[in-house]
Amino acid sequence: MGTSTSAEAKQYFSNMKVHKKDFKYIGAADEDNLSLAFSKKRAEDRKNWLAAHKYGTYLDHSKGDVSYTDFVNKELVLFSIADCARSIPSIVDGFKPGQRKILFSCFKRKLKNEIKVAQLAGYIGEHSAYHHGEMSLVGTIVGMAQNFVGSNNINLLVPQGQFGTRHQGGKDSASARYICTYLCKITRTIFHEDDDLVLNFLDDDGLSVEPQYYMPVIPWVLVNGAEGIGTGWSTSIPNYNPKDIIENMKRMIRGDKPLTMDPWYKGWKGRMYSEEATKYSVWGNVAKIGPRKIQIDELPSRMWTDNYKEFLEKMIVEEKIEEINAQHTDTTVSFEVEFKESFPFENVDVPFLKSMNLIKSINTSNMVLFNQRGKIKRYNNVIAIMKEFYSIRLTFYEKRKKALLDKIEAELMKLSNKERFILLVVNGELEIRRKKKKVLCQELHDKGFAIIITDKKKKKIRGR
C-alpha cells in the first residue's frame, strides 16, 4: 500500500479479517497512523515509531471494536518489530533469530557427525520452537554452511554435498534430503562453551530455547557480513578479513587505536579501492589478449558467474560480441571474449570496464544492527561496531571468570563433602545402616555438612 488515503484505508481493512472484530474509522488521527504504517514517504517516521514502542504494550482483544490507531500502535507495531528482528542481526553475535536457533540446536545435539539437512531442520523445529516455514529454515542452514567465493569467510557448518556455488550465488544447492552437515571444529572456538554459563537462555512456553544472544570472541557480524530489509530499517554490512579483525582486537587490548579495515572476501582475487569514507570501488580482473579479444578471470565480488554469462549473451544478441569461450569452474572465473569490429574496443580502461559491468560499488553507510539492549542502532563505520563489541566482550569475560570460579567452588564443596562422609563412615563415626534418609540427612546437617542443590535445568551446582 502506498500513500494512504481515507478511501484506501477503509478499502484495505474492509478486506481484512482480524479476530472477527469491526474496525471503525474515526478521523484524522486514524488516517495519520495508517499513513505512518504504510506510506512510502514516511520511512523515517516509522523508525521513530518503532523506537518509541514500550515493551508490554498490547491490544486488548476483549473489546468489541478496535480503532485503527490502537491496531497500528498496539498490534501492527509488534509485527513490525518482529519483522526487523528477523531481518537485522545483533551486534553481539551477528545472528538473526533463525541462525541463533540453528546454532543452539547444533550445540545441544553436539553435532560432530554428519546429519541430513532435512533431519537437522526437524530437530531444530522440535528443540528450539521454530515457528516459521521449513524451507526458510533449510535455506538458513545451507547459508551457514556455504563456503564458495562471495559467501562466508568462515562457515560455521560443514558443507557435505552440493551447498551451492558462485555460478548462481548459492541458489543451485541440492535438496535438503540429499545434503549433510555438522559443526565445524572452529565453531566452538569462536563461540566458547564456557560463555554458556552466563548467557540468558530464553523460555518459549516452558521450553528452554536459544539465548538472547551468543557471545563470540570476535565481532562475528563483520566476519560474514549481513544484509536484510525490515520495517523502516534495512542493513548492509560487507565481509571483513578475520585476521584484520583479530589484529584490531589485540590493538584495543593493548590500548592502541584500531585501524580502518577494508571489505574482504575469502578466495576473491579482484581489486578494491577506497573512493570515499563509506564507498569502495570493486573491480574484476581483465587482460587484453588480442586485437579485439579479452580474458576475464575474476568478477566483482558477489557478482555471480551465470548472471554475468547472461549479460555477455545479451551482448551477442545485440551484435557487440563475436564469440564467448567460457572455461570457468565452480570456484574460478574464466571468460574469453572476442568483440565484433563494430564494437568500440581499444584498451582495457575504466570506461570500458564500466560498460562491461566489471566495476561495481560497495557502500558501508547503512550499517544497522540491534544493540545489546535490543534497540536498533545505525553505526557510522566498522570501527564503531568493533569498539561497542569490545566493551561488551570485556564485560562477558568478567562474568565468565566469576561463573567459572563459582562452578569450581561448588565442585570443591561437593568433593569435600564426599571426602568427609567417606572418612566418617570408615572411622565408625557415622552409622548409615538401617537409618531412614530423613534421619541421616538431619545427622549430616548437625555435623556441618554443606547442602548441595543440583539444578538439572541449568546444569549448575549451588551450595550453601
C-alpha positions in Angstrom: 0.0 0.0 0.0 1.4 3.4 -1.0 0.4 6.8 0.4 -2.8 6.0 2.4 -6.0 8.0 1.9 -9.2 7.6 3.8 -10.8 5.6 1.0 -7.7 3.4 0.6 -7.5 2.7 4.3 -11.2 1.8 4.5 -10.9 -0.5 1.5 -7.8 -2.1 2.8 -9.3 -3.0 6.2 -12.7 -3.9 4.8 -11.0 -6.9 3.1 -9.2 -8.0 6.3 -10.5 -10.4 9.0 -8.7 -9.8 12.2 -10.1 -11.7 15.2 -13.6 -11.1 13.7 -13.6 -7.5 15.0 -15.2 -4.5 13.5 -12.7 -1.7 12.7 -14.1 1.8 13.0 -12.6 4.7 11.1 -12.7 7.8 13.3 -10.9 10.6 11.6 -7.6 12.5 11.2 -5.7 10.5 13.9 -6.6 7.2 12.3 -5.6 8.5 8.9 -2.3 9.7 10.2 -1.5 6.4 11.9 -2.4 4.4 8.7 -0.1 6.7 6.7 2.6 6.2 9.3 2.3 2.4 8.9 2.1 2.2 5.1 3.2 5.3 3.3 6.5 5.0 1.4 7.1 8.7 2.2 7.2 8.2 6.0 10.0 5.7 6.3 11.9 7.9 8.7 8.8 8.4 10.9 8.5 4.6 11.1 11.9 4.4 12.6 10.9 6.8 15.4 7.6 4.9 15.8 9.5 1.6 16.4 12.0 3.3 18.7 9.2 4.8 20.8 7.4 1.5 21.4 7.3 0.3 25.0 7.5 -3.4 25.6 4.5 -4.8 27.4 2.0 -2.7 25.3 -0.6 -4.9 23.6 -4.1 -4.8 22.1 -7.0 -5.6 24.4 -8.8 -8.3 22.4 -11.7 -8.4 24.8 -13.1 -5.2 23.2 -15.7 -5.5 20.5 -14.4 -2.6 18.4 -10.8 -1.8 17.6 -9.7 1.6 16.3 -7.2 2.0 13.5 -5.0 3.9 16.0 -4.9 1.1 18.5 -4.4 -1.5 15.8 -1.4 0.3 14.4 0.2 1.3 17.7 -0.5 -1.9 19.7 -0.8 -4.7 17.2 0.9 -3.8 13.9 3.9 -2.3 15.7 4.6 -5.8 17.3 4.7 -7.3 13.8 7.0 -4.6 12.6 9.4 -5.1 15.4 9.4 -8.9 14.8 10.0 -8.2 11.1 13.1 -6.1 11.9 14.3 -8.8 14.4 14.1 -11.4 11.7 15.9 -9.2 9.1 18.5 -7.3 11.1 21.2 -9.1 13.2 22.5 -8.3 16.7 25.9 -6.6 17.1 26.7 -9.1 19.9 26.7 -12.3 18.0 25.9 -11.2 14.4 22.9 -13.5 14.2 19.3 -13.3 13.3 16.9 -15.4 15.4 16.8 -18.3 12.8 20.6 -18.6 12.7 20.7 -18.5 16.5 18.2 -21.3 16.8 20.3 -23.4 14.4 23.5 -22.9 16.4 21.7 -23.6 19.7 20.3 -26.9 18.3 23.6 -28.0 16.9 25.3 -27.3 20.3 22.6 -29.1 22.1 22.9 -32.1 19.9 26.7 -31.9 20.0 26.6 -32.3 16.2 30.0 -33.8 15.4 28.8 -36.4 13.0 27.1 -35.6 9.7 23.3 -35.4 9.5 21.0 -34.7 6.6 19.9 -31.1 6.4 16.3 -32.2 6.3 16.7 -34.1 9.5 18.5 -31.3 11.2 15.7 -28.9 10.3 13.2 -31.2 12.0 15.4 -31.4 15.1 15.7 -27.6 15.2 11.9 -27.2 14.9 11.4 -29.6 17.8 14.1 -28.3 20.2 14.2 -24.6 19.6 10.4 -23.8 19.0 11.0 -22.6 15.4 7.6 -21.1 14.3 8.2 -20.3 10.7 8.4 -22.3 7.4 10.6 -25.3 6.9 12.0 -24.0 3.6 13.2 -20.8 5.3 14.9 -22.9 8.0 16.6 -25.1 5.4 17.8 -22.1 3.4 19.3 -20.6 6.6 21.2 -23.9 7.4 22.5 -24.0 3.8 23.6 -20.4 4.1 25.6 -21.0 7.3 27.5 -23.9 5.6 28.3 -22.2 2.2 32.0 -21.5 1.6 32.2 -20.5 -2.1 33.8 -17.2 -3.1 31.5 -14.4 -2.1 29.6 -16.3 0.7 31.0 -16.9 4.2 34.6 -16.0 5.2 34.2 -18.6 7.9 31.4 -21.2 7.6 30.1 -22.5 11.0 28.7 -25.7 9.5 30.5 -28.1 7.2 29.0 -28.5 3.7 28.8 -32.2 2.7 27.3 -32.2 -0.7 26.1 -29.6 -3.1 25.5 -26.5 -1.0 25.7 -24.1 -3.9 28.4 -22.4 -6.0 29.4 -19.0 -7.2 27.6 -19.8 -10.5 24.3 -18.8 -9.0 25.2 -17.4 -5.7 24.3 -20.5 -3.8 20.8 -20.8 -5.4 22.0 -24.0 -7.1 22.2 -26.0 -3.8 20.7 -29.5 -3.8 17.6 -30.6 -2.0 17.8 -30.8 1.8 17.3 -34.6 1.8 20.5 -35.1 -0.3 23.0 -33.0 1.6 24.5 -33.3 5.0 26.2 -31.1 7.5 27.7 -30.9 11.0 29.6 -28.4 13.2 33.0 -27.1 12.1 35.7 -27.6 14.6 36.4 -23.8 14.8 32.7 -23.1 15.7 33.1 -23.9 19.4 36.4 -21.9 19.5 34.6 -18.8 18.3 31.5 -19.4 20.5 33.3 -20.8 23.6 31.5 -23.3 25.7 32.4 -21.5 29.0 30.4 -18.5 27.8 27.2 -20.6 28.0 27.4 -20.3 31.8 26.5 -16.6 31.6 24.1 -16.5 28.6 20.5 -15.5 29.1 18.6 -18.5 27.7 15.1 -17.8 26.7 11.9 -19.6 27.5 9.2 -20.4 24.9 6.1 -21.7 26.5 8.0 -23.7 29.1 10.7 -24.9 26.7 14.3 -23.6 27.2 15.5 -22.4 23.8 18.3 -20.3 22.4 19.9 -17.5 24.4 19.0 -13.8 23.8 22.4 -13.7 22.0 25.6 -15.7 21.9 29.0 -14.2 22.8 31.7 -14.8 20.1 35.3 -14.0 20.8 35.4 -11.5 17.8 32.7 -9.3 16.3 31.1 -12.1 14.2 28.8 -9.7 12.2 31.9 -8.3 10.5 33.3 -11.7 9.5 30.5 -12.9 7.2 28.6 -9.5 6.9 24.9 -9.1 6.9 22.0 -8.0 4.7 18.4 -7.5 5.5 15.3 -5.4 5.0 12.8 -4.9 7.8 10.1 -2.3 8.5 11.5 1.2 8.4 15.1 -0.2 8.6 17.5 -2.1 6.4 21.1 -3.1 6.8 24.1 -3.9 4.6 27.4 -4.9 6.0 30.2 -6.4 3.8 32.6 -9.2 4.9 35.9 -8.3 6.5 39.1 -10.3 7.0 39.1 -12.3 10.3 42.9 -11.7 10.6 42.4 -7.9 10.4 39.6 -8.1 13.0 41.7 -10.2 15.4 44.6 -7.8 15.0 42.4 -4.8 15.8 41.0 -6.5 18.9 44.6 -7.1 20.0 45.4 -3.4 19.4 42.4 -2.4 21.6 43.6 -4.8 24.3 47.0 -3.0 24.2 45.3 0.4 24.4 46.0 1.3 20.8 43.5 2.7 18.3 42.1 0.2 15.9 43.0 0.6 12.2 40.5 1.1 9.4 39.6 -2.1 7.6 38.6 -2.7 4.0 36.0 -5.3 3.0 37.5 -8.7 2.2 36.1 -11.9 0.7 37.9 -15.2 1.1 39.2 -16.5 -2.2 38.3 -13.4 -4.2 41.2 -12.2 -6.4 39.9 -8.9 -7.8 40.9 -5.4 -6.8 39.2 -3.0 -4.3 39.8 0.8 -4.0 38.5 3.2 -1.4 36.8 6.1 -3.1 35.1 7.8 -0.1 34.9 7.2 3.6 31.9 4.9 3.1 32.3 3.8 -0.6 34.6 1.3 -2.3 35.1 0.5 -5.9 35.3 -3.2 -6.7 37.0 -4.3 -9.9 37.2 -7.6 -11.7 40.4 -8.8 -13.4 40.6 -8.3 -17.2 43.5 -8.6 -19.7 43.7 -7.8 -23.4 45.0 -10.9 -25.2 44.4 -9.9 -28.8 43.4 -7.0 -31.0 39.7 -7.5 -30.2 39.9 -10.1 -27.5 40.0 -10.1 -23.7 40.4 -12.6 -20.9 38.2 -12.2 -17.8 39.5 -14.2 -14.8 37.7 -12.5 -12.0 34.4 -10.7 -11.5 33.5 -8.0 -8.9 32.7 -9.6 -5.5 29.3 -11.2 -5.2 28.7 -10.9 -9.0 27.7 -14.5 -9.9 29.0 -16.3 -12.9 25.7 -17.3 -14.5 24.4 -13.7 -14.2 27.5 -12.4 -16.0 27.2 -15.0 -18.7 23.7 -13.9 -19.4 24.9 -10.3 -19.7 27.5 -11.4 -22.3 25.0 -13.5 -24.2 22.8 -10.4 -24.4 25.7 -8.6 -26.0 25.9 -11.3 -28.6 22.2 -10.8 -29.4 23.0 -7.1 -29.7 25.8 -8.0 -32.1 28.6 -6.5 -29.9 30.4 -9.8 -29.2 31.6 -12.3 -31.8 32.3 -15.2 -29.6 32.5 -16.3 -25.9 34.6 -19.1 -24.6 33.7 -20.0 -21.0 36.2 -22.2 -19.2 35.3 -21.4 -15.6 34.8 -23.9 -12.8 32.8 -23.9 -9.6 35.5 -21.9 -7.9 37.2 -19.9 -10.6 36.1 -17.5 -13.4 37.4 -17.7 -17.0 35.8 -15.9 -20.0 37.5 -15.3 -23.3 35.5 -12.7 -25.2 36.1 -11.6 -28.8 34.3 -8.4 -29.9 32.9 -7.6 -33.3 34.7 -4.9 -35.3 31.7 -2.6 -34.9 32.2 -2.6 -31.1 34.4 0.4 -29.9 37.2 -1.6 -28.1 40.8 -0.4 -28.0 42.1 -0.7 -24.4 41.0 -2.1 -21.0 40.3 1.3 -19.3 37.8 2.5 -16.8 35.0 3.4 -19.3 35.4 0.0 -20.9 35.3 -1.8 -17.6 32.1 0.1 -16.6 30.5 -0.7 -19.9 31.3 -4.4 -19.3 29.9 -4.3 -15.7 33.3 -5.2 -14.3 33.3 -2.3 -11.8 30.7 -2.0 -9.0 30.5 -0.2 -5.7 30.2 -1.3 -2.1 28.7 1.1 0.4 29.2 1.0 4.1 26.9 3.8 5.0 24.0 1.6 6.1 25.4 -0.4 9.0 22.3 -1.0 11.1 22.2 -3.6 14.0 20.4 -4.4 17.2 22.5 -3.3 20.1 22.9 -5.2 23.4 19.7 -3.8 24.8 17.7 -4.9 21.8 17.3 -1.4 20.2 18.0 -0.7 16.6 21.1 1.5 16.0 22.9 2.8 13.0 26.7 2.7 13.2 28.9 5.2 11.3 31.7 2.8 10.4 33.2 -0.6 11.1 35.4 0.8 13.9 32.3 1.9 15.9 31.0 -1.6 15.7 34.3 -3.0 16.9 34.5 -0.6 19.8 31.0 -1.4 21.1 31.5 -5.1 20.7 34.9 -4.8 22.6 33.2 -3.3 25.7 30.5 -6.0 25.6 33.0 -8.8 25.2 35.2 -7.5 28.0 32.2 -7.4 30.4 31.4 -11.0 29.5 34.9 -12.1 30.2 34.5 -10.8 33.8 31.1 -12.6 34.1 32.6 -15.8 32.7 35.5 -15.7 35.2 33.1 -15.3 38.1 30.9 -18.1 36.8 33.8 -20.4 36.4 35.1 -19.6 39.9 31.6 -20.3 41.3 31.4 -23.6 39.4 34.8 -24.6 40.8 33.9 -23.6 44.3 30.7 -25.6 44.1 32.6 -28.7 42.8 35.2 -28.3 45.6 32.4 -28.2 48.2 30.8 -31.3 46.7 34.2 -33.2 46.7 34.9 -32.0 50.3 31.5 -33.3 51.5 32.2 -36.7 49.8 35.6 -36.9 51.4 34.3 -36.1 54.9 31.4 -38.5 54.5 33.6 -41.4 53.5 36.1 -40.8 56.3 33.3 -40.6 58.9 31.8 -43.9 57.7 35.2 -45.7 57.5 36.3 -44.5 61.0 33.0 -45.6 62.5 31.9 -42.0 63.4 28.8 -42.2 61.3 26.4 -45.2 61.1 24.4 -45.3 57.8 22.9 -48.8 58.0 19.2 -49.2 58.8 18.6 -45.5 59.0 15.9 -43.5 57.3 17.0 -40.9 54.8 15.4 -38.1 56.7 17.2 -39.1 59.9 20.6 -39.5 58.1 20.2 -36.1 56.4 19.5 -34.4 59.7 22.5 -36.0 61.3 24.7 -34.9 58.4 23.3 -31.4 58.8 24.2 -31.4 62.5 27.7 -32.4 61.7 28.1 -29.3 59.5 27.8 -30.8 56.0 27.0 -28.2 53.3 23.7 -28.6 51.5 24.3 -29.0 47.7 21.4 -28.5 45.3 21.8 -29.6 41.7 19.8 -27.6 39.2 19.4 -30.0 36.4 17.7 -27.5 34.1 20.6 -25.1 34.1 23.2 -27.8 34.9 24.7 -25.9 37.7 25.6 -26.8 41.3 24.7 -24.4 44.1 25.8 -24.8 47.6 25.2 -23.2 50.9 
